[in-house]
Amino acid sequence: MGLFDKKICDICGEKIGLLGNRKLDDGNLCKDCAKKLSPWFEDRRHSTVEDIKRQLEYREKNKKAVMDFCITRQINTRNYNVFIDDNKGNFTVARKLDVNENPDIVPLSTVAQCRVDVERQQNEETYTTKDGETVSYQPPVYKYEFDYTMRIKVKNPWFDDMDFLFMIRLENISAGICIISR
C-alpha cells in the first residue's frame, strides 16, 4: 500500500481524503465520523473500530437526552456553559444546548470530583506625564485577570474528565472601586 493510496473509513465506508484520516488501533476513521465523537473523548488513537461504533451509538442515543433536557440552573462562561437539569439529575458542559452540537448529557451521580484551579495576573496601571515620564497612580491602581480552569471528573465509559477555562477580569482596583467584566 503506497503513501498516497486512498483509505476507507471503517465506520461509514467512505473514502478518506489526503488529510482526513484519523488512525485507530485497528483501522481508520474519517474526519466526518470523528466530528460525531464526544468532544471530551481523548483516547481515539487507542480505540478499536468496535469502540468507535459503540460510542457513535451512545452519541445517537444522547441526542434524545439533549432534547429532553430541561435547564433548571445555568453557569455562563465566555466559551462554555454548565447546564443543570435538577429534575432528571443531569448536567452538561457545552457552548450551547442543541441537538446539532449534541453535548454529552451526564448524570450528576457520576461526578467523582470537581476542582477549580485559579491563576491570577496582576498589572499595575500607569500614566504618562506631559514630560513623557511613566508614573504610577497614587494610590496604585491594578488590573487583575483570573483564569479559572474547572475540572470535573466523571465516571463515564467514553471520557473521565471535562476541563474548561473561564476568565474574570477585575479592572481599576483602587480605593474600593471595582469593575467586573467577563
N, C-alpha and C positions, 0 to 999 in steps of 0.2 A: 504494500500500500504506500503510495507516494505522499509526499508532504502536502501537496495541494489537492489530493483526492477529496471529493465531496463525502461528508459523513452524513449519516442518517440519525435523526433523533430517535432514541429508543423508547420515548414516551409517546410522541404523536406520529412518528413515522415520516415526518417532513425532512427535506434536505436541509442541512445546516450550512449557512453561508461561511465565507472565509474566516471571519472574526466572531462568529456566533456560537462556537462550540463551548459548552460547559462540561468539563470532564467529570465523570462519575467513576466509582470504584470498578464497575463492570460494564461501562457503556458511555453513551454521550447524551447530552441534554441540550436542546436548542434554547436560545435566549428567550423566546416567547413562552416556553414552558417554565423556564427559570423565573420569569416575572410573576408567575402564579404561586410560587412558593411563599411561605411566611417571610415577612421582612426581618423577623427575629431569628430565622434559621441560619446558622453559621457553619454547619457541618456537611455541606453539599459534596465536597470533594471526597469525603469518606463514606458517602451513601451509595447504596446499590440502586439499580433501576427499580427494583421492587419497593425499596424505601421511598423513593420519589413518587411512585404511583400511589402508595398508601397516603403520603402526605397530600397529594393533589385531591384524593378522595375526601380527606379531612377538610381541606380548604373549600371544596364544593359544599359540604355539609355546613361549614362555618357561615356561608352566605345566608342561610336561613336564620342562624343565631344573630347575625347582623340585622336582618330585617325585623326580628322580634325584640331587639334591644330597646329598652326604654330608659333614656337618660334621666337619672334622678339627681346626680351630682356630676359636676364637671370642673376640672382644673385646667385652665388655659395656660399655655406657654407659647413662646414665639413659634416654635416648629411643631410641637406635638401637643395633644390634649389627652388628658386622662378622663375617660368617660366611665361612670359607675352606674350600674343598674342594681339598686338595692333590692328591688322586688324579686329579681332572679338570682341575686348574689354573684353577679359577673362584673368584669371590668374589661376595658381595652385601652390601649395607648395607640393613638393614630393622629394623623393630620386632620382627617375628617371621618365622620362615621357614615359610610355609604357602602353599598354592595360592590361597586366598582373597585374601591380601594380594598375591600374585604379584610378589615383589620381582625386579628385573632381575638375572639371572644374567650376570655379566660375566667374560670370560676375563682372567686375571691378565696375560696378554701384551698386553692393550690399555691397561694403565696407563701413562700417559706421565709423570705426575708425582704426587707425594704430598707435601703440605705441611701442617704443623701450626702454626697461629697461636695464641699464648698471650697471654691478657690476665689480669693479676693485680690483685686488690683486697686491700688490707691495712687492717685496722681494729684499733686498739688497744683492748683490753678495759679497762674501768674499773669501779670500785665506788663506792658512795655511803656515806660515813661516817655515824655517828649524828648528826652535826651538819648533815647534808644536803649536804656538800661532795663533789663528784665528784673521785676521786683515781685516779691510775694505780697499777697493781701495781708492786712492786719485786722483781725486775727486771720490766720491761714484758712484758705478755702480749699476743699478737696472734692474730687470726683472719685466715686467708688464704683467698681463693677464687680458683681458677684456672679460667678458661673456655678450653677448647681447641676451636678450630674446625679440623676435619680437612677438607682439600680434596684430593680425589682427581680428577685429570684423566685422562679416558679417551678412547680413540678408538672412538666408538660412533655409528652413524648417527642416533640419536634424542636423545642428550644428550652433553655433553662434560665435565661435572663433577658430582661428588657431594659436596656440602658438608653437614656436620652438626656439631652442637655437643655437647660433653660437658664436665662440670664435676667438679672435685675440690675439696673443702674441707679445709683444714688448720686445726684448732682448738687453742687452748691451747698456743701455741708459746712456751715459756719453759723455760730450763734443760734442754733436751733432751727435753721431753715433747711428744709429737705424736700427735693422734688424727685419723685419716683417715676421712672419710665421703664417699660418692659419691651 
